[in-house]
Amino acid sequence: MKLGFWRSVNVRRGIQILFLLVFIAGVVWTRPVPGVEPNPILKLWFFLDPLIFLATWLAAHAVPAAAMLALILVVFTLILGRVFCGWICPFGTIHDLAGHCFGGWQRNPKSREHWSPRQRIKYYLLIGFLVMAVFGGHWVTLIDPLVLLYRTTTVALLPGLQWAVEEGSTAAFQSDPGVGPLRLTAVTEPVYEFFRDHVFTKPNQAFLGSGLIAIVFLVLVALNGYRRRFWCRYLCPLGALLGLFARWPLLRRKTDQATCNQCDLCGAGCHGAATAAPGSAWIPSECMGCLNCTDACNRGGLTFQFVAPWSREPPREGLGISRRTALGAAAGGIVGLALVRTTPQARGQRYHAKLIRPPGSRPESEFLARCTGCGLCLKICPTGALQPALLEAGLEGLWTPRLVPQIGYCDYTCNLCGQICPTGAIEPFPLEIKQQTKIGLAAFDTTRCIPYAYGRDCMVCEEHCPVPDKAIYFLEVDVLDRHGAPAKIKQPRIDADLCIGCGVCENVCPLKDLPGVRVFSGNETRHPDNQPILPASDLPY
Amino acid sequence: MSEIKHTRRDFIARSTAAGMIALGAESLFAPSAQAAEKNADMAIAKWVDQRIPGGAELKPIAVELTEKAIEGIGGLNRFVTQGDIVWVKPNIGWDRTPELAANTNPDVVATLVRLCYEAGAKKVKVGDNPCDLAKKTYDSSGIAAAAESAGAEVVFLDRNRFRDMAIGGKRVKNIPIYPEILECDLVINVPIVKHHGLTNATMCMKNYMGVIENRRTFHQAIADCLVDLTRFMKPQVCVLDGIRILKNHGPKGGNSDDVELKATVAAGIDIVALDAWGAELMGLKPDGVQSTVQGDALGLGTMNYRALNLNEIGVS
């Protein structure tokens, strides 16, 4: 029965778009507001995600209480199957839109749109990654679709939009073109100001390595040109996990064999490729409940109906996961973990000098066992200091946050990253504790620093040092100028007991290529083994 | 139904008459002392009571001292014309509360905003280019709230809207300046007196660093650069806030031990004189700040503020 515009697939499409917009709005709303704690609802997507729940619980043996919300999605999936993938997942919606644009299901539908044994790859990946998680490797969350989309939006898509808005409006502002009294800036300035005040986090925001993150995203989207929802069918670890819960859903598809003439219109539009051949049995673990099949069937031969969990009717097909391959995947997970863990850094023999973690970060192994690389902290950091790591934390720490002082610094009266972290990789330190937490130690490069290298006063770093008693101080020293005449200049020094490694000195140094003062991870509070400075006795921390 | 009819001629005649009366009233009822102060170059309003109350009690004192200092140089009518747009430029440099004396006293700023409106300003804008995060700094300094409640438009300086300008200085040839500030009819420079590691003290001349970007190289020859910038900004009137001063660990401070209550406000037309006075308030000699010395030498004003037409006002 056709209902025209209000038929079920259009309702589903509307809901998908709505959830995609909600997701993007959530990213945009993750902005630093002075004096306001971020709303926990901004983390809701990650609390609802059972893959994050499971992987974090396996790796860190601890999850925030709110992550129990993931059980809602598990129960939802046990009843309805992978409806989350088909109706809610914002990354899935992007794949649908891309698939629609590529027209992938129209080209040669019959040969392409049926279940392929390779769709089992995602289950094997999941098994391997979960075994890795049992041994403390949290890597799977890095490719969780919600995490992946949040990170991509934060690091690549929004900064891209920001670049266009800022550069475009600034060009208009500076040339102020117009016809007679009409000015282009009368339009561009209000638009720019709206984005500046309500969307962007900080002026001219950009992220290191955003190109790689954008390329990964674009490749995954482009794969829809080969197979629709390629990511969802073949790779998505969250889809695989939900697929495991969806093996015996209560809502099942029934084919009226008397009506079916095996025309395969149902197969042509199927998002999940949930049948192996025209007219063959339905595979619930692959079905995303998109309802394209019931909509496409001209004879009305397909219906979704609730059945008892133990019911053998209507017929369904399992995953066909072989025990041997599953064991192989598990072994692969262990081998993979061994590969990323057998580095001097992972074995605690060295610390990466520029791996400065945000304040409240747990010791590295515990941190990696929790951090999903979602990018919430990157998004909310008011100075844009937090950047996705490339290899500074090893392959295992790909896209985890690190502070890059040349780009931003840790604001003295800010503790938003700890408050926003959904898995507690960064602990929510109160401000008083955060202000005493060392994330690194600054050092002057006397071959670069202007008073040392060039014999001139500077002291911009000293001025900005936020520690009330000043971790940067200066000594007035006698120097000779090139003619041998004596002069006095102020040379800065670091008080290693007071320096918290916030990085503002490096950030404001007039040397923008290689700053004359740089912060390194040594002396960080979270690693007693990485503290070269014997603490003073009279300090509270 | 009777109707009162106003012709245009009638209206002009009546309003002119009313204006004449108002003008006359001012000259009739203004205190006689004020007349002599009309041309004062500088006024210092000081709380002369032995006890300087802190906390909330300080607020009315800050307001009164600001009013008296402005009154002491002949009122803002001397600088503000009817319909002017005025930029009040405090020091909103650092994410610190007013008690820590790292930013201009918010009550001084708010009072100035009110006085500008009373002098006929059409709009008063308040803004600075903070070193710390702008939104937080505007909030924690208390200046945003105080200025807004006095009716000012609080403006954040947008990094993408600065314009490179040829200021033709000796040391600084080009520098990005915020155009909206220069477009105003009057800029009132209202800094706080505080310690500065590099320059010993930061006051009026140094406060102009808040209208520019790319300022980090200034420190290498700070006095030269400030002289260039001050000359370009052509100060008409400055107000120097000595309510609380920061004696050490400046300019950012953060320790209440470094803050001293002075309860004094100065206003004047000579920026060098004000800075010389501020240096004294800090316990330095008037020539203890290099930019003051150079400003004096280059004719931007005089360090010898006592030689000016000075109006000292005690308030208790």
Interface residues (C-beta under 8 A of the other chain):
Chain A: P34 G35 E166 S169 T170 F173 Q174 R196 P203 N204 P382 T383 D411 Y412 T413 C414 I450 R456 D457 C458 M459 V460 E462 E463 H464 C465 P466 V467 P468 D469 K470 F474 K490 V508 C509 P510
Chain B: D95 C131 D132 L133 K135 K136 D139 S140 D158 R159 N160 R161 R163 H196 G197 L198 R216 T217 H219 Q220 A221 I222 H249 P251 K252 G253 G254 N255
